[in-house]
Amino acid sequence: MFKHSVFSLPFIFIAMLVAAHHEGSAWFGWRLLFLGALAAVSARNFAMGVNRYLDRDIDTINPRTQSRPSVDGRVSEAQMLGFIVLNALVFIAVSYTVNAFAFALSVPILFVLAAYTVFKRFSALAHLVLGVCLGLAPIAGVIAVSAEITLWSVFLAIGVMFWVAGFDLLYSLQDIEFDKTHHLHSIPSKFGAKKTMWIAKVFHLLAVVFWTGFVFEATLGFWAYLAVALSAVMLGYEHFLVNKDFTKIDKAFFTVNGYLGFLFLFLMIIEVSTCK
């Protein structure tokens, strides 16, 4: 599922741009651009591979997931394991190439990425764990450029965490009855659709609050604040789509959130290019 990388990639590059900007440059270089993209894609591939491999028992009985290649035999267990190991090794190797701090954190980060699949077996808080996984993206970005973790990157990361957890709640509404029937842990199955949508709204409000904190702490200007404001509008539109019709969940999940990240990145490129 390479397309899932669109959620984390923009925020890795946003963090890299801002870190480079604070060091007096609007550009972090082609080398880090390539390594950052490779790290993001390999990490996401690893996480998705672990998820598909460990979720085979659930996916086999869920009508929505029964046609997945990991379930219907098009991809064997050995191929999945090979895919997981390959992407883990690529991620570790890329981290080693970036800097010592990134390399030291590479294996712990892989454990965090794999935790989501296990965590959702026993806790409804798994949505936030998924948010943490993608929230690591901007932390990784600033580490790649500056070999440190800054306060503004933490605000950006927490914003990403609540953003991802919020849209994952909306996406999980598709499986609410299945989760209840099979005693799986999720906020929709525990609290119902109406309360879940309110929780998702709160999460997305918190995302906007922390993204605003990021812009303020990083001493950015108009274009960065505009990025946050337009993100808030897009999140509002996402909730409008889902509230109106549950069949629009896929559109809200992939289309709106995919555009949100890249719009945020585009405006941040303008910000660091014009900000003195």
C-alpha positions as CSV (number, residue, x, y, z in Angstrom):
1,M,0.0,0.0,0.0
2,F,2.5,2.6,-1.2
3,K,-0.3,5.2,-1.3
4,H,-0.4,5.2,2.5
5,S,3.0,6.9,2.5
6,V,1.3,10.1,1.4
7,F,0.2,10.7,5.0
8,S,3.7,10.7,6.5
9,L,5.9,12.0,3.7
10,P,4.8,15.6,3.7
11,F,5.4,16.0,7.4
12,I,8.8,14.5,7.2
13,F,9.7,17.1,4.6
14,I,8.0,19.9,6.5
15,A,10.2,19.2,9.5
16,M,13.3,18.9,7.3
17,L,12.5,22.3,5.6
18,V,12.0,24.1,8.9
19,A,15.1,22.5,10.5
20,A,17.1,23.6,7.5
21,H,15.5,27.1,7.6
22,H,16.6,27.5,11.2
23,E,20.1,26.6,10.2
24,G,20.1,29.4,7.6
25,S,19.0,27.5,4.5
26,A,15.7,27.0,2.6
27,W,16.9,23.6,1.3
28,F,18.2,20.5,3.1
29,G,19.7,19.0,-0.1
30,W,19.0,16.3,-2.6
31,R,20.7,13.6,-0.5
32,L,18.4,14.0,2.4
33,L,15.4,14.3,0.1
34,F,16.2,10.9,-1.3
35,L,17.0,9.3,2.1
36,G,14.0,10.9,3.7
37,A,11.6,9.5,1.1
38,L,13.3,6.1,1.2
39,A,13.1,6.0,5.0
40,A,9.4,7.0,5.0
41,V,8.4,4.5,2.4
42,S,10.3,1.6,3.9
43,A,9.0,2.4,7.4
44,R,5.4,2.5,6.1
45,N,5.9,-0.7,4.1
46,F,7.3,-2.4,7.2
47,A,4.3,-1.3,9.3
48,M,1.7,-2.3,6.7
49,G,3.5,-5.6,6.1
50,V,3.4,-6.4,9.9
51,N,-0.2,-5.4,10.0
52,R,-1.3,-7.6,7.1
53,Y,0.8,-10.5,8.4
54,L,-0.5,-10.5,11.9
55,D,-4.1,-9.6,10.9
56,R,-4.6,-12.6,8.6
57,D,-7.0,-14.3,11.1
58,I,-9.2,-11.1,11.3
59,D,-9.0,-10.2,7.6
60,T,-10.1,-13.7,6.6
61,I,-13.5,-13.3,8.3
62,N,-14.1,-9.6,7.6
63,P,-16.1,-9.1,4.4
64,R,-14.3,-5.8,3.7
65,T,-10.9,-7.3,3.8
66,Q,-11.4,-10.8,2.4
67,S,-10.1,-9.8,-1.0
68,R,-6.8,-8.6,0.2
69,P,-3.8,-10.4,-1.4
70,S,-2.5,-11.3,2.1
71,V,-5.8,-13.2,2.6
72,D,-6.8,-14.8,-0.7
73,G,-3.4,-16.4,-1.4
74,R,-2.0,-14.1,-4.0
75,V,0.8,-13.2,-1.5
76,S,2.2,-16.1,0.6
77,E,3.2,-15.9,4.3
78,A,6.9,-16.3,3.3
79,Q,6.6,-13.4,0.8
80,M,5.1,-11.2,3.5
81,L,7.8,-12.1,6.0
82,G,10.4,-11.4,3.3
83,F,8.8,-8.1,2.5
84,I,8.8,-7.1,6.2
85,V,12.4,-8.0,6.8
86,L,13.6,-6.3,3.6
87,N,11.9,-3.0,4.5
88,A,13.2,-3.2,8.1
89,L,16.8,-3.6,6.8
90,V,16.3,-0.8,4.3
91,F,15.0,1.5,7.0
92,I,17.9,0.7,9.3
93,A,20.5,1.1,6.5
94,V,19.1,4.4,5.5
95,S,19.1,5.6,9.2
96,Y,22.8,4.6,9.5
97,T,23.5,6.7,6.4
98,V,21.7,9.7,7.7
99,N,23.5,10.2,11.1
100,A,24.3,8.4,14.3
101,F,21.2,9.6,16.2
102,A,18.9,8.4,13.5
103,F,20.6,5.0,13.5
104,A,20.4,4.7,17.3
105,L,16.6,5.2,17.1
106,S,15.9,3.1,14.0
107,V,15.2,-0.3,15.7
108,P,13.1,1.3,18.6
109,I,11.1,3.1,16.0
110,L,10.4,-0.2,14.1
111,F,9.1,-1.7,17.4
112,V,6.8,1.3,17.8
113,L,5.5,0.9,14.2
114,A,4.8,-2.8,14.8
115,A,3.1,-2.1,18.1
116,Y,-0.1,-0.8,16.5
117,T,-1.1,-4.2,15.2
118,V,-0.6,-5.9,18.6
119,F,-2.1,-3.0,20.6
120,K,-5.4,-3.0,18.8
121,R,-5.9,-6.6,20.0
122,F,-6.5,-5.5,23.6
123,S,-7.1,-1.7,23.7
124,A,-9.4,0.8,22.0
125,L,-6.5,3.3,22.3
126,A,-4.9,1.7,19.3
127,H,-6.1,4.6,17.2
128,L,-3.8,6.9,19.2
129,V,-0.9,4.4,18.8
130,L,-1.4,4.6,15.1
131,G,-1.2,8.4,15.4
132,V,2.0,8.1,17.4
133,C,3.5,5.9,14.6
134,L,2.9,8.6,11.9
135,G,3.7,11.3,14.4
136,L,7.2,10.0,14.4
137,A,7.6,11.4,10.9
138,P,8.4,15.0,11.7
139,I,10.6,13.9,14.6
140,A,12.5,11.8,12.1
141,G,12.7,14.8,9.7
142,V,14.3,17.1,12.2
143,I,16.7,14.4,13.4
144,A,17.8,13.9,9.8
145,V,18.8,17.5,9.4
146,S,19.8,18.7,12.9
147,A,20.5,15.4,14.8
148,E,18.2,16.7,17.6
149,I,14.6,16.8,18.7
150,T,13.2,20.4,19.0
151,L,10.1,21.6,20.8
152,W,8.5,22.8,17.6
153,S,8.9,19.3,16.0
154,V,7.2,17.8,19.1
155,F,4.2,20.1,18.6
156,L,4.1,19.2,14.9
157,A,4.3,15.5,15.8
158,I,1.5,15.7,18.4
159,G,-0.6,17.5,15.8
160,V,0.0,14.7,13.3
161,M,-0.8,12.1,16.0
162,F,-4.2,13.7,16.7
163,W,-4.8,14.2,12.9
164,V,-4.1,10.5,12.1
165,A,-6.0,9.2,15.2
166,G,-9.0,11.3,14.2
167,F,-9.2,10.1,10.6
168,D,-8.5,6.5,11.7
169,L,-11.6,6.8,14.0
170,L,-13.7,7.8,11.0
171,Y,-12.2,5.0,8.9
172,S,-13.0,2.5,11.6
173,L,-16.7,3.3,11.5
174,Q,-16.8,0.9,8.5
175,D,-16.0,-2.0,10.8
176,I,-18.1,-1.0,13.8
177,E,-20.5,-4.0,13.6
178,F,-17.8,-6.5,12.8
179,D,-15.7,-5.3,15.7
180,K,-18.7,-5.6,18.1
181,T,-19.5,-9.1,16.9
182,H,-16.0,-10.4,17.2
183,H,-15.1,-8.5,20.4
184,L,-12.4,-6.5,18.8
185,H,-11.2,-3.3,20.5
186,S,-11.9,0.0,18.9
187,I,-13.4,3.3,19.9
188,P,-16.4,2.9,17.5
189,S,-17.3,-0.5,18.9
190,K,-17.0,0.7,22.4
191,F,-18.7,4.1,22.2
192,G,-20.8,3.9,19.1
193,A,-20.8,5.9,15.8
194,K,-22.2,9.2,17.2
195,K,-19.7,9.5,20.1
196,T,-16.9,8.3,17.8
197,M,-17.5,11.2,15.4
198,W,-17.4,13.6,18.3
199,I,-14.2,12.2,19.6
200,A,-12.8,12.5,16.0
201,K,-13.8,16.1,16.0
202,V,-12.0,16.7,19.3
203,F,-8.9,15.0,18.0
204,H,-8.9,17.1,14.9
205,L,-9.4,20.3,16.9
206,L,-6.4,19.3,19.0
207,A,-4.4,18.7,15.8
208,V,-5.1,22.3,14.6
209,V,-4.2,23.6,18.1
210,F,-0.8,21.8,18.1
211,W,-0.1,22.7,14.5
212,T,-0.7,26.3,15.5
213,G,1.7,25.8,18.4
214,F,4.3,24.4,16.0
215,V,4.1,27.5,13.8
216,F,4.4,29.8,16.8
217,E,7.3,27.9,18.4
218,A,9.1,27.7,15.1
219,T,8.7,31.5,14.6
220,L,7.1,31.1,11.2
221,G,4.9,33.5,9.4
222,F,1.8,34.1,7.2
223,W,2.1,31.1,4.9
224,A,2.6,28.7,7.8
225,Y,-0.5,30.0,9.6
226,L,-2.4,29.8,6.3
227,A,-1.4,26.1,6.0
228,V,-2.9,25.5,9.4
229,A,-6.1,27.4,8.6
230,L,-6.7,25.6,5.3
231,S,-6.0,22.3,7.1
232,A,-8.7,23.1,9.6
233,V,-11.1,23.8,6.7
234,M,-10.2,20.5,5.0
235,L,-10.7,18.6,8.3
236,G,-14.1,20.3,8.6
237,Y,-15.0,19.2,5.1
238,E,-13.9,15.6,5.9
239,H,-16.3,15.5,8.9
240,F,-19.1,17.0,6.7
241,L,-18.6,14.2,4.2
242,V,-18.7,11.4,6.8
243,N,-21.6,12.9,8.7
244,K,-23.6,13.2,5.5
245,D,-22.9,9.7,4.2
246,F,-20.8,6.8,5.6
247,T,-20.1,5.6,2.1
248,K,-17.9,8.7,1.7
249,I,-15.5,7.4,4.3
250,D,-12.9,6.2,1.7
251,K,-13.0,9.6,0.0
252,A,-12.6,11.4,3.3
253,F,-9.8,9.0,4.4
254,F,-7.6,9.0,1.3
255,T,-8.5,12.0,-0.8
256,V,-9.0,14.8,1.7
257,N,-6.2,13.7,4.0
258,G,-3.8,13.1,1.1
259,Y,-4.4,16.6,-0.2
260,L,-4.1,18.1,3.3
261,G,-0.5,16.9,3.8
262,F,0.7,18.0,0.4
263,L,-1.1,21.4,0.7
264,F,0.6,21.9,4.1
265,L,4.0,21.0,2.5
266,F,3.5,23.3,-0.5
267,L,2.6,26.3,1.7
268,M,5.6,25.5,4.0
269,I,7.9,25.5,1.0
270,I,6.6,29.0,0.2
271,E,7.1,30.0,3.8
272,V,10.7,29.0,4.2
273,S,11.5,30.4,0.7
274,T,10.2,33.8,1.4
275,C,10.7,34.2,5.2
276,K,13.9,36.1,6.1
